[in-house]
Amino acid sequence: MRLVVHPGGALRGEIRVAADKSVSHRAIMLASIAEGASRVRNLLQGEDVRATLAAFRAMGVRIREAGGVVEIDGVGLRGLRRPQAALDLGNSGTALRLLAGLLCGQEWPSELSGDASLRARPMERILEPLARMGARIGARAGKPPLRISPAPLRGIQYEMPIASAQVKSCVLLAGLCADGETAVREPAPTRDHTERMLAAFGCEVRRRDGRITVRGGATLRGCDIEAPADLSSAAFFLVGASVIRGSDVLLRGVGVNPSRAGVLDVLKRMGADLELHDERLLGAEPVADIRVRAAELRGCRIGGRDIALSIDEIPALAVAAACARGATEISDAAELRVKESDRIGGVAAGLAALGAAVEERADGMRIQGGGLRGGRVDSRGDHRIAMAFALAGGAARGAVEIDDCENIATSFPDFCSVARGAGLDVQSAPSA
């Protein structure tokens, strides 16, 4: 599938984007290993989350879906059953990494795999701490499929060399099945959905001076969870409304967890006209309605702490930089090389195809602002690159075509209809 976007109309009105993918994955996992029933509202219906649901059904968890509510009958920490085949996590690195932590302490073997893109992604960053805990995991060249053999786990004190919410969550979930305490110290704050949700399920989580600690054998209790709208999905419209003239939109019920709201801080530094209204808690997660209006953006530096708090929003921010006045430098983002695609290379190539002056670097890029022309972009099968350039099309000087967009369905299945409802002239067509 390819998308074709014509410039012109402003973005207007109220927008409700897809549910939070990070919260959705974790809600399924923790509800499944809890004691008793849980109800999850507003679960994301994207392909990545559907793969997680299928995995837990394959491990004997009873899951019912009706009327927008997912009811999960938890089986307890040791109640999962050995699946009859390898668990296929599709394109979801989050699901695979978190499940590796959860399953390495089970008393039966398992195998985790996924599509070609996921099987090409390196897993050494979780394999190393899990091995220190006693896990036995086979992986050719450090990549999926991961073949997990049963082994007793022991708690460890793990100093993370690179900030990563997925690695942190993997180790903490393994710690639930380990003997003693497991503590993770992160070099910079990362999204804390796992810690918040563990606490909501009744697990004691200690947090102090950048160290997060859990004790093995904790009992989780079923509870009700509601996923907020996803800030990563909202980011495309935050950027689009900022750079498309005459835009004025209100994004409803967006998760604004401080541990991942870096995109808001960066856009404000760039001069974006953003306002948060009706800030409130939705369960353990802070949410707000976000109003954004078109503004003249200016370039800035994006690096260090910004990256840990906005890693998934960098493709959208790169589009903002290309439409801004002055230069933007993005650094410390080497992790983007091993996402669903090489996002540094993919974004840099896409910006260049639309006429931007961009210098690709090992850990980021330098983008000279000034606007974009029409052209054709290869999203490289990456949902975030595809959606970022779709909104770029609304601000460009000519039509923008984006190839290989099928994977938008992994995180935002109704992206095109939501974008059209807001005023973006976007159409889908078979790949030429």
N, C-alpha and C positions, 0 to 999 in steps of 0.2 A: 504494500500500500504506500502511496505517496500523498502528501498534502500539497495543495496549491493555495497560497494566500495572496490576496490582492490588497494593496494599501488603500486607505481612504477613511473609513468611518472611525469615529471615536468609540472607545469602550464606555458603556454607560450602565447604570442600574445596579441591582443587587446580584451578587454571585455567591453560589455555594459550591465549593470545590469538593473533590473526593475526600473520603475519610482518611485519617492518618494511617499510613501503612505500617510505620514502626509500632504504633500502639496496637494495631490490629493483629500483627504477628504475635506480639507478646501476650495479648489477651487470650488468644487461642491456646498458646503453650501453657501458660500458668493456670488457666481454667482447667485444662486437661489433666494436670498433675495435682490439682487441688482435691480436697475431700469435700464431696457434695456438689451441688449444682451451681452453675453460674449462668448469667444472662448477659450477652454482649449486644449492645445497640450500636447502630451505625457502623457496622463492620465493613471495611473496604471490600468491594466485590471484584477487585482486580485479580489478574491471573496469579500473581505472586502469593496473595493471601489465599486464593482457592487451592493452591498447591499445598500450603500449610494445613488447611482444613483436611485435604485428602490424606496427608501424611498421618495425622492423628486418628482419622477414621481407620486407616490401615493398621494402626496400633491398638485398635479395640475401643476407642473412645466413642461414646454415643453422642452424636451432634445432630440437632434438629434446627431447621431454619424455617421461620414463619413470620409474616408480618413485619419484616425488618428487624427481627430479634433472632439472635443465634443462641440457642440453649445448649449448654455443654455439661454433661454429667461427668464430673471429674473422677478419676480412678486412683488418685493418690500418687505419691512420688514413685512407688514401686509397682504400680498397677498396670503400667503399659505392657502390651503384649508384643511379642516378636512379629514383625510384619512378614508376609509371605514372599515379598520381593523387595528389591531395592526401592528406597523412597526417592521419588523423582520430584525435586524442588523447582523444576522449570528454570527460570532465570533469576531466582531469588538468592542472592548471596547472604542476605540477612537470615533467611530461614535456614540455610545450610549451616552457617557458622553457629547460630544459636542452638540448633538441634544437635550439632556435634558435641557441644558442651553437655547438653541434657542427656544424650544417649550413651556417652562414653562410660557412665557409671551404672548402666543397666546390666542385668544378669544374662543377657543374650546378645548375640552378634547382630550387627545391622550394617547397612550400606546406604550412603547418601550420595546422590548424583543429581544431574540436571541437564539442561540443554547444552549445546556446543559452547555457547558463550560462558556459561557457568563452569563447565569443565575445563576451561582455559584460564580460570582465575586462580591465582596463588593463594594457598591456605597456610603457609608456614607460620604466619603470625598467631594462628590459633593452635597449630600443631605443637609448637614449642612449649607453651605453658601447660597444655593438656598432658604432654609427655612428662613434664616435671611432676604432675599430679599422679602419675602412674598409668595414664591412659595408653591403650594399645591401638594405634590407628595406622593403617596402611594407606599410602597415597603415592602414586607414581609421580615423581618430579614435584611433589608437594601440591598436586592439583587433584580435584575430584576425578573419579569417585573416591570417597573416603570409606574404607572398610574398617569397621570398629569391632574389636573383640572385647569380651567382658574382662574387666580387671578392677581390683579394688583401688579406689582413689583416696588420696590423702590431701588435706588442706595445705595450701602454700601461701607465702607472701610474695605477690607478683608485682614487680615494678615494670610498668608498661613502657617500652622504649619509644613508642609512637602513640599519640592519643587516638583511640578508636573505640566508639561505643559498641561495635559488634564484638571486638575482642574482649572488652571488659565484660559484656553480657554473657559471652560464651563461658568465660572463666567462672563468673558468679553462678551460672546455672550448673556447671560441673560441681561447684562447691556445695550445692544442695545435696549431692550424692556422695560427698567426700567425708572422710573421717577428720573431725576437728574443724578449725576455722579456716576460711579462705579469705584473703584480703587482696584487693587490687588497688594500687596507687597509680593514678593517671597523671601524666606530665602537664596536661591542660584539661580543663573541663570539657566533657562531651555529653551528648544527650543522655538524660538520666531516667528515661522511661522505664527501664528494667527495675531500678531501685524503687521508684515511686510505686510501680505496680506490685512488686514483691511485698512492699509494706501494706498495700491495699488488701492483699490476700492474707495478711496476718503474719508474714515472715519478718523477723527482727533483722533490720538492716542498719548497721552502724556506719555513719559517715563523719569523718573528721580529717581535716588537713589534707584533703585530696585522696584519702584512703577509704575504700568501701569494703565492709566486712560482712560476711554471712557465715552461719554455722551449719554444718552438715546435719541432715536428718530433720530439718525444720518441717513442720506440718503447715501446709497452705489450706485455707478455708475458702470455699466457693463464695463469690460475691458478684455484684452487678457492676459492669463496666460500660461506659459509653465513649466511643472514639470521637475526638474533635475533628473538625476539618483539617486537612493536612497542610501545614505551612509550606512544605516543599512544593506542593501542587499550587498553592496560593501564590508562590513566588513568581510564577510566570505572569500572572495577572497584575501583581504588584509592579513588576518591571514594565509590562505592556501598557498599563494605564499611566505610568510615569513618562514613557517616551512617545506615546501616540497622542497627538495634539487633541485638545478638547475633551480628554477622557476624565471621568469622575465615577468611580465605582465603590461599592461597599461590599466587602467580603465578610460573610456571616460565620460566626462561631469557629474561628480559626485558632488552632493551638498556638500559644505564644510562650511555651515553656522556655525559660531563660537559657537553658542548656543547649538550645538549638535555634535561638532567635537572632543569630548573628546577621542574617540577611536584612533584618529591619534596621539594625545599627549601621550596616554598610550603606544601605540606601539613604538613610538620613544624612550620613556624612557626604554623600554625593548630591545632597540637596533635594531629595524626594519630599513631596508633600504628603506625609503619612500621619494619620491620627488613629489612635486606639480608643474605642468606645466600649462601654459596658464590660469592663474587665471583670472576670469571675472565674470560679473554679468549676470544672466539670469532672466530678470525682476527684482524682488526685492531680489532674492536669489543668493549668491555667489556660483560659481561652479569652478571646476578645473579638469584637467586630472591628475590621480595619477599613478605614476610608482612605483612598489614594486618588490624587488628582494629578493631571499632567504638570510637569515642572521641567525647568532647564537643569539637567544634571551636569555635574562636573566630575572629572576623573579623580581617583584617589588611590592610595595603596591598600591592597587587600592581602594580608599575610598573618602569620603567627596565630594568635588567638582567634582571629576572624575565621580562619580555615576550619578549626575544630568545631566552631559553632555554626558553620554555613557550608559544609563540604558539598552537600547535595544541591545547593543553590548556585554554585559557581557558574554553570552554563548560562543560567538566566542573568546573573550579574555581569557576565562577559558581554552579553547583548546590551545591557544597560551602559556598559563602558564604551561600546562602539558607537552608541547614540549620544554620548555625553560630550561636553566640551573639555578638551585637554586629554592627557594621557592617564591610563590606569595601569598599575603594575600588580600582577597577581603572583605571589610566591608562596613557598612552603606547602605546596599543594601536590606533591609527587604522588600521593595516594590516588589522585584522579587518573593516573596511568593504568590502574588495575581495577577500575569499576566495571560496569557492564560493557564498557569499551574503554579505549584510551581517550578519556574525555579532554585531556589537554590537546592531543593531536586532532581529535574530531572537532572540537570547538574552534581551534585556531584555523583549521582548514575551511570550516564553514564561514567564519568571518572573512577570510581572505577571498572566498568565492563571491562574497557580497560586497567586495571592494574595500574592506577595512584594511588599514595598515597594522599588521599584527606580527609580533616577533615571538615565536614559540621558544620556550626555555624548558630545561629539564624538569623544573618544579612549578611551572606556571607559564605566564606569558605577559608581554607588554602590548597594550592595545591603545592605539591613537584614535581618539574619538573624532566625530565629524559626520556620522550618519552612514547609512547603508544603501546600496543600490539593489535592484532586483537581481535574481540569479538562481542557481540550482545548488542545493546543499545535500550532502550525503550524511544522514544521521547515524550511519554505521550500526543500525539496529538498536540505538540507545534512546530510551523513552525521554530522558531529560534533554538530550540534545535536540530531539525532534520537536518537543513542545517549546523549548526556548526559541528556536528559529521560526516556529509558527507565529509567535508573538512579534518577533523581529519583522516578519512580513507585514504586519500592520503599520510599522513605522518606516519601512523601506521606501525608496523612490520608484520601485517597480515590483512586479509580481515575484514572489519567492516560492520555489518548488523544493520540497523536502522529501527525499527518497528514504525507503526502508523504515517506515513508521509503525509497523505492526505492533512493536513492543510498547507502544503507549498504553495498550490494554493491561500491562502488568501493574500499573499504578493509578491510571486515570481513565477508566474505560469510556466515560462519556465526555471526554475532553472536547471533542469537536462540537458537540451539541451545546455544551456550556459556553464555549468560546463564541459560537454563532449567536447564542442568546444575548451575549454581552455586546455584540456588534462587530465581531471580527469576521471578515469575508474569507472564510476557510472552507475548502471543499476537499473531499477525499476522492482518490481515483486509483485504479490499478497501476502498479509500477510500469513505466514505459520501457 
